[in-house]
């Protein structure tokens, strides 16, 4: 069994404020699930990284929709 996740660190919107995260929220949750079910975790990484700046990342994601 493996827990596969896609997570974003860097600038994120947390409680209405932009904060710089060293580890993405989804990664934290995936690792906790992995520990609980005794499974390894595997991160999905995009071929081209998203911008670290929150607003630039949102603009990129909107274009991709």
N, CA, C and O atoms as a DFTB+ gen file, in Angstrom:
260 C
 N C O
     1  1       0.846      -1.171       0.000
     2  2       0.000       0.000       0.000
     3  2       0.893       1.236       0.000
     4  3       1.972       1.241       0.593
     5  1       0.427       2.276      -0.673
     6  2       1.166       3.530      -0.719
     7  2       0.170       4.698      -0.688
     8  3      -0.907       4.626      -1.280
     9  1       0.544       5.755       0.002
    10  2      -0.256       6.976       0.041
    11  2       0.404       7.955      -0.927
    12  3       1.541       8.376      -0.715
    13  1      -0.306       8.310      -1.977
    14  2       0.218       9.216      -3.002
    15  2      -0.404      10.586      -2.792
    16  3      -1.613      10.707      -2.595
    17  1       0.435      11.622      -2.834
    18  2      -0.081      12.972      -2.575
    19  2       0.588      14.007      -3.471
    20  3       1.689      13.800      -3.982
    21  1      -0.109      15.124      -3.646
    22  2       0.413      16.307      -4.327
    23  2       0.251      17.448      -3.342
    24  3      -0.865      17.738      -2.912
    25  1       1.337      18.093      -2.979
    26  2       1.297      19.124      -1.955
    27  2       2.126      20.320      -2.398
    28  3       3.055      20.189      -3.196
    29  1       1.780      21.479      -1.874
    30  2       2.512      22.686      -2.229
    31  2       3.042      23.372      -0.984
    32  3       2.285      23.740      -0.086
    33  1       4.369      23.539      -0.945
    34  2       4.973      24.334       0.122
    35  2       5.150      25.756      -0.405
    36  3       4.450      26.141      -1.341
    37  1       6.033      26.526       0.143
    38  2       6.275      27.921      -0.225
    39  2       5.120      28.795       0.257
    40  3       4.543      28.509       1.306
    41  1       4.766      29.850      -0.473
    42  2       3.725      30.767      -0.014
    43  2       2.348      30.126      -0.153
    44  3       1.992      29.629      -1.221
    45  1       1.576      30.141       0.931
    46  2       0.208      29.620       0.954
    47  2      -0.669      30.568       1.749
    48  3      -0.180      31.318       2.594
    49  1      -1.963      30.533       1.479
    50  2      -2.924      31.348       2.205
    51  2      -3.406      30.561       3.418
    52  3      -4.058      29.526       3.280
    53  1      -3.079      31.062       4.607
    54  2      -3.435      30.410       5.868
    55  2      -4.227      31.414       6.708
    56  3      -3.700      32.452       7.109
    57  1      -5.494      31.095       6.968
    58  2      -6.363      31.969       7.789
    59  2      -6.345      33.410       7.284
    60  3      -6.290      34.354       8.073
    61  1      -6.393      33.569       5.962
    62  2      -6.454      34.902       5.364
    63  2      -5.128      35.614       5.224
    64  3      -5.090      36.740       4.728
    65  1      -4.028      34.988       5.649
    66  2      -2.708      35.604       5.537
    67  2      -1.802      34.716       4.707
    68  3      -1.891      33.491       4.774
    69  1      -0.935      35.330       3.928
    70  2       0.040      34.567       3.152
    71  2       1.214      34.227       4.069
    72  3       1.829      35.107       4.671
    73  1       1.512      32.922       4.160
    74  2       2.618      32.449       4.987
    75  2       3.506      31.538       4.161
    76  3       3.047      30.868       3.236
    77  1       4.782      31.522       4.508
    78  2       5.750      30.680       3.815
    79  2       5.851      29.350       4.561
    80  3       6.226      29.315       5.733
    81  1       5.513      28.254       3.873
    82  2       5.533      26.926       4.484
    83  2       6.722      26.127       3.977
    84  3       7.005      26.113       2.779
    85  1       7.416      25.464       4.889
    86  2       8.530      24.610       4.477
    87  2       8.022      23.239       4.030
    88  3       8.702      22.532       3.286
    89  1       6.819      22.866       4.491
    90  2       6.172      21.607       4.124
    91  2       4.711      21.911       3.846
    92  3       4.064      22.608       4.627
    93  1       4.185      21.398       2.747
    94  2       2.787      21.647       2.406
    95  2       1.819      20.920       3.324
    96  3       2.161      19.889       3.903
    97  1       0.612      21.457       3.457
    98  2      -0.412      20.878       4.333
    99  2      -0.787      19.455       3.922
   100  3      -0.954      18.587       4.779
   101  1      -0.918      19.214       2.633
   102  2      -1.303      17.887       2.161
   103  2      -0.212      16.869       2.472
   104  3      -0.509      15.716       2.784
   105  1       1.048      17.288       2.388
   106  2       2.139      16.381       2.733
   107  2       2.062      15.965       4.197
   108  3       2.247      14.793       4.524
   109  1       1.791      16.918       5.069
   110  2       1.677      16.611       6.497
   111  2       0.578      15.578       6.726
   112  3       0.773      14.602       7.450
   113  1      -0.575      15.800       6.103
   114  2      -1.693      14.876       6.260
   115  2      -1.372      13.505       5.661
   116  3      -1.678      12.478       6.266
   117  1      -0.761      13.484       4.485
   118  2      -0.415      12.215       3.841
   119  2       0.552      11.408       4.707
   120  3       0.424      10.188       4.808
   121  1       1.509      12.080       5.324
   122  2       2.463      11.374       6.182
   123  2       1.773      10.805       7.418
   124  3       2.104       9.706       7.864
   125  1       0.817      11.548       7.973
   126  2       0.069      11.035       9.129
   127  2      -0.762       9.815       8.737
   128  3      -0.818       8.832       9.475
   129  1      -1.403       9.883       7.575
   130  2      -2.187       8.744       7.086
   131  2      -1.261       7.555       6.844
   132  3      -1.586       6.423       7.202
   133  1      -0.103       7.820       6.233
   134  2       0.867       6.760       5.984
   135  2       1.306       6.059       7.255
   136  3       1.426       4.835       7.290
   137  1       1.545       6.847       8.307
   138  2       1.918       6.254       9.591
   139  2       0.769       5.409      10.139
   140  3       0.983       4.301      10.630
   141  1      -0.437       5.935      10.051
   142  2      -1.608       5.250      10.614
   143  2      -1.865       3.905       9.935
   144  3      -2.162       2.911      10.598
   145  1      -1.748       3.887       8.599
   146  2      -2.029       2.649       7.855
   147  2      -0.758       1.854       7.555
   148  3      -0.802       0.843       6.853
   149  1       0.363       2.313       8.088
   150  2       1.666       1.673       7.900
   151  2       1.995       1.495       6.412
   152  3       2.287       0.397       5.939
   153  1       1.933       2.625       5.699
   154  2       2.231       2.621       4.262
   155  2       3.282       3.687       3.960
   156  3       3.410       4.678       4.679
   157  1       4.014       3.466       2.901
   158  2       4.957       4.492       2.478
   159  2       4.189       5.625       1.813
   160  3       3.047       5.445       1.391
   161  1       4.821       6.798       1.719
   162  2       4.210       7.937       1.036
   163  2       5.019       8.253      -0.211
   164  3       6.233       8.057      -0.252
   165  1       4.330       8.740      -1.216
   166  2       4.961       9.071      -2.485
   167  2       4.403      10.398      -2.966
   168  3       3.190      10.550      -3.114
   169  1       5.277      11.349      -3.207
   170  2       4.859      12.682      -3.650
   171  2       4.812      12.742      -5.175
   172  3       5.723      12.272      -5.857
   173  1       3.740      13.326      -5.693
   174  2       3.624      13.614      -7.125
   175  2       4.219      15.005      -7.336
   176  3       3.807      15.965      -6.685
   177  1       5.179      15.110      -8.240
   178  2       5.826      16.400      -8.515
   179  2       5.544      16.813      -9.953
   180  3       5.666      15.995     -10.865
   181  1       5.166      18.086     -10.169
   182  2       4.928      18.534     -11.535
   183  2       6.246      18.616     -12.310
   184  3       7.306      18.845     -11.727
   185  1       6.168      18.428     -13.620
   186  2       7.364      18.530     -14.463
   187  2       7.917      19.948     -14.373
   188  3       9.123      20.149     -14.226
   189  1       7.024      20.923     -14.464
   190  2       7.410      22.334     -14.325
   191  2       6.856      22.830     -12.990
   192  3       5.645      22.830     -12.772
   193  1       7.751      23.249     -12.104
   194  2       7.339      23.693     -10.772
   195  2       6.453      24.940     -10.844
   196  3       6.640      25.800     -11.705
   197  1       5.506      25.021      -9.946
   198  2       4.672      26.219      -9.834
   199  2       5.490      27.335      -9.199
   200  3       6.447      27.063      -8.474
   201  1       5.123      28.597      -9.463
   202  2       5.846      29.711      -8.835
   203  2       5.752      29.640      -7.311
   204  3       4.752      29.165      -6.772
   205  1       6.780      30.108      -6.621
   206  2       6.768      30.127      -5.157
   207  2       5.831      31.214      -4.634
   208  3       5.252      31.065      -3.557
   209  1       5.679      32.295      -5.378
   210  2       4.795      33.395      -4.998
   211  2       3.340      32.941      -5.089
   212  3       2.925      32.394      -6.111
   213  1       2.571      33.162      -4.038
   214  2       1.187      32.685      -3.970
   215  2       0.332      33.233      -5.105
   216  3      -0.360      32.471      -5.779
   217  1       0.371      34.547      -5.324
   218  2      -0.481      35.162      -6.349
   219  2      -0.098      34.709      -7.764
   220  3      -0.968      34.513      -8.612
   221  1       1.194      34.545      -8.012
   222  2       1.637      34.041      -9.312
   223  2       1.191      32.590      -9.507
   224  3       0.827      32.197     -10.616
   225  1       1.217      31.799      -8.441
   226  2       0.792      30.403      -8.516
   227  2      -0.701      30.319      -8.817
   228  3      -1.120      29.496      -9.630
   229  1      -1.507      31.162      -8.171
   230  2      -2.953      31.191      -8.423
   231  2      -3.223      31.551      -9.881
   232  3      -4.072      30.933     -10.525
   233  1      -2.513      32.537     -10.402
   234  2      -2.687      32.934     -11.813
   235  2      -2.335      31.776     -12.736
   236  3      -3.035      31.532     -13.719
   237  1      -1.265      31.066     -12.434
   238  2      -0.861      29.908     -13.258
   239  2      -1.926      28.819     -13.208
   240  3      -2.284      28.250     -14.239
   241  1      -2.432      28.527     -12.014
   242  2      -3.454      27.491     -11.867
   243  2      -4.732      27.876     -12.610
   244  3      -5.384      27.014     -13.200
   245  1      -5.093      29.138     -12.589
   246  2      -6.283      29.600     -13.319
   247  2      -6.103      29.396     -14.827
   248  3      -7.037      28.984     -15.515
   249  1      -4.908      29.684     -15.335
   250  2      -4.631      29.470     -16.763
   251  2      -4.763      28.005     -17.135
   252  3      -5.233      27.672     -18.223
   253  1      -4.341      27.122     -16.218
   254  2      -4.371      25.689     -16.498
   255  2      -5.783      25.112     -16.490
   256  3      -6.030      24.061     -17.081
   257  1      -6.709      25.798     -15.819
   258  2      -8.086      25.314     -15.813
   259  2      -8.639      25.414     -17.209
   260  3      -9.795      25.058     -17.442
